[in-house]
Amino acid sequence: MSFVMTWGPVILAMLAAGLFAGFAAGLFGIGGGFVVVPAMIALMPLLGGDHSEYTHVAIGTSFATIVITALRSTLAHAKRGAVDFDILKSWAPWIVIGVGIGVYLAQKMNGQTLTLIFASGIAILSINFLVPKLARRQLSDTMPTGVVRAGIAGSLGIFSSLLGIGGGTVAVIVMTWCGRSIHKAIATASGFGFIIAIPGTIGWIIIGLGKPGLPAGSLGYVNLLGAVVITSMSILTAPLGVAAAHALPPEPLKRVFGVYLLFISYIMVRRALAM
């Protein structure tokens, strides 16, 4: 009975976060980090550990969940023939390099700084969801190549690794600006999340190994309990989000999600200032 009383609420909250994260990942082409990171930060006191490490663990755990969620979303989109694998192959090396740089930078930051970066990042990205037409403008007929591609892809990796997200929002904006349809952009963005999450997970595990004050069940900065429980639900709802992305007009849902992001940004700023 004591086990149920202690861990029951934590596991239920993680299950709920996984359901929401998976659906959002499939619907918007994101990795689910916008949901997982704030959920894990909120639940971390129940897992114990030093509060100064909560944001680091939340971001590392988010990447671990994105690996499976993004892969599930990508495969579901691929069955519909919507994933552009040529884009994924050409962008992958630069993204991985960017993720490595981002993880290195994160190692030098404290929890308050990382929390403020997360809050600022999602506040900026909320604009894409609140005003989706801004991302629909077409600026070119072709995707960037050469130095421009390396710069955008590397920056995407850095930005995503600091926020614990799959980078889908930025990827969708770039692809739609370059003439890709919204459905193809969302589908391909799921693949970006998978590419980002693998080195991200490995990196956050490595920089967290041996750190004192980590919550129970953590391997480096990845909390295994959170990763397993959240992923177990997200893999179920990711295909539902994919189906919704291909069947429903996304604008109303995007605006609701944009408001959610602003609310989470506000909560994260307040938390950071209280550290």
Phi, psi and omega in degrees: 000320180296325178297316180296317181294325183281311188258343181305305181300323180296313183293320178298318179295321178294320178299317179296318178298321179295319178299313182292316182297317181296316180295316179297323180297315180289325184286317187252357182076018179261168182274346181101358182296332177301333180265315188292316184299306179295326179296315180293321178299320180292326184271346187302323178302332179285343179264352180084186180097176181279129184297338180290344180260358187299315183294320178301313181294321180298317180291316178298318179294323178302315179300319180298323179286328182294328180308308184281317182299314181293321178297317179298317179295317181298315180296322179294319177292323182297326178297336178266004178070027188258353184269129177266095184288337177296319177296316181300316182295319184283335181268337189305312183301319182288325177296314181299318177299316179298319178299317179300318178296318181297317178296320177299316179296320181298327180298334182270355186256150174271174184299323181296316180297315180297321180295318178294322177296317178298314181298317180293319181297314182286334175295318178294316182290339179298335180301322179298326182275326181284327179233071187299337181294337179297326181277351183271352181293137179259120181257342183206163177263351184228154176286150179297149178229177174059223184296323180296314178299316180299320180293315180292314182295317179296318178296322177299318179296316179298309182301314183293321182292333178280337183258345183074033181240167182273358177075011184296324182298312179294319181298319179297317180300312182299315184291322179288326174298332183259024169090005177277145178294157183297323180292318178292323179295315180296317181297313181292326179299330176299322177294324175301319180301319179295316180297320180288321189289327182296302177294331178297314179298312180299315182297316182289332173294313184298312185287346179262352182297131178081000179288134177282155173079021178280149179298160180301139176081023183259139171247105190061225179266020175249120176274113187294322178299311180299317182298315183291313184293313181296317181295324181300332178267322185295328180290340178279323186265345179302314178297329177294320176295321177299314179299320179293323180297328181270348186247338187243151171290121190280346188303311180300318180293324179297320181293321177297317180294325177298319177296319177301316181297319179296320178297315179295322178300316179299316180296318182293322177297315179299320179295317181296318181292338180273352182289000000 
